Amino acid sequence: MKKLNVLIDMDGVLADTHFELLKRYNSEYNANLKKSDLIHWDLTKIQKAGTHLVKYFDTPGFFASLPVYEGARQGIEALSSIKCVELFIASAPTTVGYVEKEQWIKEYFPEIPVSNIIFTARKDMLAGDIIIDDGLHNIHPTRCSSAILFDQPWNRHGIASNKGVFRAHSWNDVVGIVYYLLQERMAS
């Protein structure tokens, strides 16, 4: 049986990027933004006048300091234990992000080889069996057979119920959906 290729986003799916982003922003600007306030993918629409929310993405040390998303370790362990599944990380790079993101993945997800890390801002060009992402623009359109939209405040107002698109509210959901898709594939 051909391996099921699963492409997984890092920021907002494996890494709780917005936790660190809000911590830095709120501290620097004496603000009180919460994750639930982040209802747009374009963070410049959320920041207060005279502040700069996205600058942290290009700050050395930012990606190295990200916490692992709750349940992601266990989810990746479960998925990597399935012999017919191959995991890839597909992440958009930033100026300082290449090295820090690679180091972060190696530290927290050593079961995913460096050769399976793909840096690209054009996820619509990636082809695989399943893409797991928090950006609607990365799964509509997609060249993957199925997509799992990792639920976040910024993607709740978009289309996520098309055929082959599933919404996951946790890493338990992600694992369950992948098992479902794997069983569906084996049955056909």
N, C-alpha and C positions, 0 to 999 in steps of 0.2 A: 504494500500500500504506500502510495506517495505521501510524503510528510505534509502535514498541515502547517503552512507557514503563517505565523502570527506576528504581526507588526504592532509594537506597543509604543505609544508616546511616553516620553519621560515626564515633562512638566505638566502638572495637573492630573497625572494618572499614576505614575510611580513616585514622583517627588511632589511633596506638598509645597510647591513653589510659591503659592500665594500666601501661605503662612509667613514665610520669611519676607516676602515683598511687603506685606501689610505691617509687619513688625518694624521694618526699617522706615517705611513711609510715615507711619503713625508717630514713631519716635522723633524723626527729623522735623516733621511739620506740626507736631503737637495736634495730630488729627485723631479721629476715632473711626476710621473706616473698618468695616467688617467684611468678611468674605461674602456674606449675603448681599452686600452693596455692589458687588462686582457683577452687574447684570449685562455688561457689554464686553465683547471680546476686545474691542479697542479701549484700552484702559485710559487713554487720554480723554475719553468722554466722561470719565468718573472722577478724575483728579480735580482738586480744587484749583481755582485760578491762582497762578503764581507758584504752583508746585509742579513737580515732575515725577510721576509715578513709575514710568518705565525705565528710568535711568539706571536702576539697580541691576537690570539685566546685563549691562555692560560694565559693572563694577567688579573688579577682581575680588575673588573670594565669595561672591554671591552664590554661584551654583555649588561650590564646595560645601556651603553651610546648610543646604536644604535638608529638611527632615524627610524620611521615607513616609509615603502615604500609608495611612492605617490599613493593614491587611495586605499590602503589596508584597511583602516578603513571603508570606504564607501562600499567596496566590501564585507568585512566580515559582515557588518551590513545587506547588501542586501541578502547575502546567508543565514545568520542565521535567517532571517525573513521567510524563506520558511519552512513551517511546516514539509515537508517530507524530509528535508536535515539535516544531523547531521555532524557537523564539528569536525575534529581532527587536532591537530598539530603534525607533525612527524618531529623531528629534531635530527640531529646527535649531541651527547654530546661531550663536552671537559672536561678537568679536573675541571675547574671553571665554566663551562657552565651550569651545571644542575640547580643550584639555581638561577643564574642570568637570564637564559632563562625563567624559570618558573615565576619568578617575573616580567619579562618584558611582558610576555604573559598576566599575570593577570592584569597588569597595562593598557596595550593598547588594549587588546581584552578580556574584562571581560565576554563577552557572551559565551566564550568557557570555559567550566569547566575544572578544574585541572585534573579531571579523564579522560579527552580527550586529554591529552598531552602525547605523546609517544616519549621517547628518545631511539633512536636506530641508529646504524651505518649501519644496514642491512635493508634498506628500501625495498629491493627486496623480503623480507620475509613478508612484510605487505600486507594484503588483504583488499580490499575495492572496491568501485565503481569507484572513480576518485582519482587520485593522481595529485597534483599540485606541481611541483618542477622545479628548475633551473639546476639540474644535470642530464645530459643524462644517466649516469650510474644508476640513481635511477628509471628511467622509461623504460630502456631497459636492462633486462627484468623487467616486473612488474606483479604482481598478481592481479592488479586492472583492471577492465573492460576497462577503458579509462584513458588517461593521458593528462595533460595539461603541456606543457613545457613553463615555464615562460622565455621569451626571455631575454638573457644576452649575452654579447660578447663571453663568454667562451663556449656557446652551439650553436653557429650559424653555425659551420662547421660539425655538426653531423646529424645523421638521426633523423628527427622529423616529417616525413610525413607518417609513417606507419598507418595502419588502427587503429583507436581508439586513435591516438596521434594528439593533436592539439597544435599549437603554439600561445601563448598569448603575445601580446606586451604591455599590460597594464592590470590593474585590471578591467577596463570596458570589455575588451576582455574575461577575466576569467569568469566574471559573465554571459556574453552572451553565452559562451560555456557551462557553467553549465546549464543554462536555456534550451539551445538546447538539451543537453543530457537528461535532465529531460523530455522534451516533447517527445523525441524519445522513452524514456522508457515507458512513459504513452501510447504512440500509439501502442506499441507492446504487 
